[in-house]
Amino acid sequence: MNNINKRLAIHTADMAVLYIKLHNFHWHVKGLQFKLIHELTEGYYEEMAEAYDAVAERMLQLGEQAPASMKEFLELSNIKEEYTKNFTPADVLEKVISDFEYLVKELQITRTEAADANDSTTDSILTGIIENLEKQIWILKYTNA
Ligand SMILES: [Fe+2]
């Protein structure tokens, strides 16, 4: 597997783990802004599901197989799972900002490699995900200000 595909496998795993983690926040946040965070995280886990599906399907188009089990996701992912179940709205905002910033940084490295390899489709898929994450980071930071 070439380096771009190895990185796409990690992105798939990261976003799959984050998909589950966002449900934890969605279910267990408590406080006056419960509804806001509950709805925000629901939007995010739906976007995460679409994003990791697109990245995994790109691996298939490139002739590889994608990670597709919880075991593989946990082995490959650098996103730390949450084992606690008690979050204030501010906790959730901070944790999601930090994971989204990590994702942007990692996706950007792969996107640059794809652009250098003249792989415009991978570049475009990753660009779309990065574009949305950067917008959400801005929204989360302004919400948390
Ligand atoms: Fe729900």
Boltz pocket constraint, residues with backbone or C-beta under 6 A from the ligand:
constraints:
  - pocket:
      binder: B
      contacts: [[A, 26], [A, 42]]
      max_distance: 6.0
